[in-house]
Amino acid sequence: MSNFKIADPKLADAGRLKIEWAESRMPVLTSLREQGKKDLPLKGMRVAGCLHVTKETAVLVRTIRAAGAEVSWSGCNPLSTQDDVAAALATEGTSIYAWHGLSRDEFYWCIDKTLEFKPTLTLDDGADLIFSVHDRHKELSKGVIGGTEETTTGVHRLRAMAKAGKLLYPVIAVNDSETKWDFDNVYGTGQSSLDGVLRATSVLVAGKTFVVAGYGHCGRGVAIRARGLGANVIVTEIKPTAALKAVLDGFRVMTMDQAAKLGDIFVTATGMKDIIVGRHFDSMKDGAIVSNTGHYDCEINLVDLEARAKGKREIRHANEEYTLKDGRHVYVLAQGRLVNLAAAEGHPSEVMDMSFANQYLALCKLAKDGKEMKPGVYELPPEQDQELASIKLRTQGLSIDELTADQIKYRDDYAAGT
Ligand code: RBV
């Protein structure tokens, strides 16, 4: 019998259909599952997970369980849980504590519940679970062989913990695998963020001035897709080389002070706090739409906006209209939380297929070798990226060329010139 706290168990049938749909688009992860059913690489493991409860995550959870592990799960964002998926997981025996719209206290309560079974492995997206182990449940860390981390923000936190000498067990930075950051962060964030903006607003993107803050992998993905829909895209940056890349990719680059006056739609993708603050709201056009796709909700300063507002109302799902004291309106999507997961369904299954294959393989690696690994942040082997990409290509019916023996000789021959 599983333990769970979810919104409504009656949603399980709808959740199961969603999961089936995702599964049909995740051939890499499901092929690993078939192998895992035979080899049971996670036998005896207790995996605590804190990651968005989506249909794709459910495919990962099923895979981890099929490989022999017990699982206890919570969501990693108050607004990203898909309640029907949570219900489906609960009814198939997964311990899960997650519902859409939980408070901050409930968020940490859910994490604490997942730790009750004393995990041997932790799986994070944003490092809130690992941090909870280190902060409030230090005694549990002795029993943890290792952990994994899904996202840039979490890896950043963990590297800072390791640098401060505070990290107590080895963690694999799944985010840093090429088959994660070069696909999920770019194409996943690109499409799902636009999906979130569109579901929350249904506005015409063509012809709009679309401001993207940050030109890392995520920001680049959003900028490319916004341009694809016909927007005039402006990029803001703090890093000279990233800004220059945006310029050479054909985007306008300027400061947020300048962009704030021009933008119709804003998406922040920086991982940094206070990207859009009071003085930016002061200069925005009437009707500006503001959203964030970074991991935490600190990029748009809503306290500053509240201070300028005389009223607000939810005008559509995940879309709040703020009326400012001077009569202008600013629309905030998904309360400034990641718009792709809070207003839409997160990244498409096809990219999560590779991200979660990396997650699964990282857990298997820790189950096998974790006891010999010192505390620290580790990366997955680059050969694994090539293997996963090969499976992905094969399942799409695509073939690629191979070097001949003669070409390999040429490649390795430093004396061969003109
Ligand atoms: N993300 N997961 C999904 N559909 O399950 N969508 C996005 C999904 C992850 C993504 O890998 C990213 O690194 C993280 O969410 C940000 O919190």
Boltz pocket constraint, residues with backbone or C-beta under 6 A from the ligand:
constraints:
  - pocket:
      binder: B
      contacts: [[A, 52], [A, 54], [A, 55], [A, 56], [A, 57], [A, 125], [A, 126], [A, 150], [A, 151], [A, 152], [A, 184], [A, 188], [A, 295], [A, 341], [A, 345], [A, 346], [A, 347], [A, 348], [A, 352], [A, 355]]
      max_distance: 6.0
